[in-house]
Amino acid sequence: MIQFEKFVLQNGLRVIVHQDTSTPLAVVNVMYDVGARDEDPDKTGFAHLFEHLMFGGSLHVESYDEPLQMAGGDNNAYTTQDLTTYHVQLPSENIETAFWLESDRMLSLAFSEKSLDVQRKVVCEEFKEHYINKPYGDAWHKIRELAYEVHPYRWMTIGKELSHIENAKLEDVKDFFFRFYRPINAVLVVAGNVTLEQVKTLAEKWFGDIPPGEKYQRNLPQEPAQKKAKKMELKADVPLDALYKCWHIASRFDNKYYITDLITDILSGGGSTRLYQSLVKEKKLFSNIECYHFGNFDNGLLSIEGKLVKGVKMTEAERAVNDELEKIKNELISETELTKVKNKTESTIAFEDMAVMSRAISLAFYELLGDAELMNRELDKYNAVTASDILDEARNIFREENSSTLYYYSNNN
Amino acid sequence: MITVAKTGIDRTVAPKIIDAVDLNLQLKPYRKYILKNGVEVFAIDAGAEDVMMVEWVHYAGNLYEEKNFVASATNFMLKNGTSTKTAFQINEHFEYFGAYLNRTAYNETSAITLHTLTKHVGELLPVVREMLTESIFPEEELNTFKKIMQQRLSVNLLKCDFVAQRLIDAYLYGEQHPYGRLSRFEDYESLTREQLAEFYKQYYLQGKFLIFVAGKLPENLEELLNKNFGDLSNKRPEGKNFLVRPAPEMKQRITNDPNGVQGAIRIARHFPNRHHPDFLKVQVLNSLFGGFFGSRLMANIREDKGYTYGIHSYIQNHIQQTAWMVSTEAGRDVCEPAIKEVYHEMKTLREELVDEEELLLVRNYMMGSILGDLDGPFQVIARWKNIILNELDESYFYNSINTIKTITAEELKQLAEKYLQPEQFYELVVV
């Protein structure tokens, strides 16, 4: 059980306090309810570019990093398709520095032309490093465009293309900030060696006078149910053929999420899981194979991807994957196997909860999902999943017409 | 106007801080047990969650192998079959209990690491014992391993950062040195199960190991460890010394992918190990140079010029001798300007004293980061492990804190003059 207290400032900022006196640290996490899905289709990559700009100085504070480092602190941030989060860790004695810095950049950024100019370049290099200059780096760009017709999950968080980032204007930056980066759209979590009273005082002092902003009403085009299997072929200078298949799944809010998550653990993620044992070890068709999902807030994708052993035919590899899926669709899994994946979940949660930073980010995440208290109910929801739930949901997900397949061929073959 | 709000705060003034240099950082002492066979166990009992880790460290690293990959293949295949269990059964056993069993081969040592809920540890240790005493290295498992490793290598060889890292290591230490060995397809191809079995016999069955444990530990831990590991061999193999044979040519430009949009840059020089009196001081100079987000390299090459997503400098984590390395991936057309800026930052450090404010920032950052790194039992044991395997003691930790607190701008400048000399650096760009 993770203990916490929650209160809301007058401007709508939700504040969660999680006290842990065993650590000398304090952690401050600010999560904003905005991600790549909220971008304009012609200005993709913006939420993430924006995350970089949040370090380029704010209204009253020229540099974000320097005063934080001076206070012995460290920070990081990340952007997903659903949210953007900023976290700071520092000696608990210096916690007010984090309040000062985070509140000033929530109040307003400095909107410096120089910062935009540099971070455009930095993000373009990040784009190249991860998605252009790496073998198979473009695969997920292609799959998203294949699997989604209308939903903004069509594009990657890094952006659809370099030009969208290169063309970002300061005006776009300002609009984005005042639309999304408002107290009413944010969650503040303070964790570690802090007290509730201390956090109340500091939160009121530093965040209390920031104008609330308008609650962002999300109205995204929802993806219609897919009616026909989609397939795409690609050839590139990679050493091995690769197979990518994905299927539409329910959102993070749906109870089916827990079933789906366990399905991915049954199929992959360990030396005794089905796809690895059958397709890598026994049939020797793949040199690696993984099954995963992203836990998206809107309806997401479950994906199976693997690299083929040299000489193996794509059709043969795909058939073998489908054979494994037929098994999970047609045979109830044993209690032992179900216990195994539930035990794995229990242990994953326990290890995640060791670090105070990770607990803080989880609390913010669940608050954004609707209620921080959900964090303490997760394990029960996993434990409630039955073998027949797995069977039913596997049948529901792994339908041919629900699938998109990318055949990624090597030019060498 | 929102600048001065109802609370009357002046946002232009930073809140008061305590300088992190004034923190009294302590490294929590370990508890040490000696098993019946003399094997040392180092334990940190702490943490709120009911989880723990156990690490077995054998003197069975790459250093001891006669042939490339034998050490890492042996270490990897400990999980791939014993006289009574198949690879699948071993995996299933650990995974059933939600535990993670990883293995890693390093240069001097190789490790088996178990992470588990504390309540299950008793079920898991006997299987680790079996891996350490009854491994059989099945032919078929080895063939699959060889194929997978070769395919992984074929993918990695397309990545400029992977190619650059292995080449710079080979330039620095020579390809015959364990720190500079290159992985080649034929090395995997020619591995045999006999080679693995022989290495296993020599360095596991008849070798020496240490045990590190951390987390919420069970009361009967010592008894459990004695029962499972108290009768195994504890004889340290003879150390081996390798001569460093650096490449004669210090500047290299390599085209790995004619269409590449980025180049991987490595700029590196030899550096002595942790026992050298300059080592701890240079850690501070390194932080200032390229060791954290606020460093000179990051401020200039990322935050001012935008040439890269990130640039870092660090001292490699080697035991015998090591290297000081600058590492980045930069846009193909800005690689040369980026390199020029790296040398420019070296020059500034050689010629100008760092001002007190920047030095205080580096000190505070380093202290804060050690404070953060010591948070949690796994982090504390990792620090101890590093100290113990480098044959140091806790004074290393306290000297390091003291150095961060007291090193002067003059000393840093002298160290820069001594070590940050461009002609001593190897330089490589792989596009």
Interface residues (C-beta under 8 A of the other chain):
Chain A: D20 S22 T23 P24 L25 L59 H60 V61 D65 E66 P67 Q69 M70 A71 G72 G73 D74 Q89 L90 P91 E93 N94 E96 T97 F99 W100 S103 D104 L107 S108 D117 V118 Q119 R120 K121 V122 V123 C124 E125 E126 K128 E129 I132 N133 K134 P135 Y136 E204 K205 W206 G208 D209 I210 P211 D237 V238 P239 L240 G270 G271 S272 T273 Q277 V280 K281 K284 S287 N288 K307 V309 K310 T336 T339 K340 N343 K344 T345 E346 S347 T348 A350 F351 D353 M354 A355 V356
Chain B: I2 T3 A5 K6 T7 I9 R11 T12 A14 P15 K16 I17 I18 D19 A20 L23 G47 A48 E49 D50 V51 K79 A87 F88 I90 N91 E92 E95 Y96 F97 G98 A99 Y100 H115 T116 L117 T144 K147 I148 Q151 R152 S154 V155 L157 L158 K159 C160 D257 N259 G260 V261 Q262 F292 F293 G294 R302 E303 D304 K305 G306 Y307 T308 Y309 E329 A330 G331 L360 L361 N364 Y365 M367 G368 S369 L371 G372 D375 G376 F378
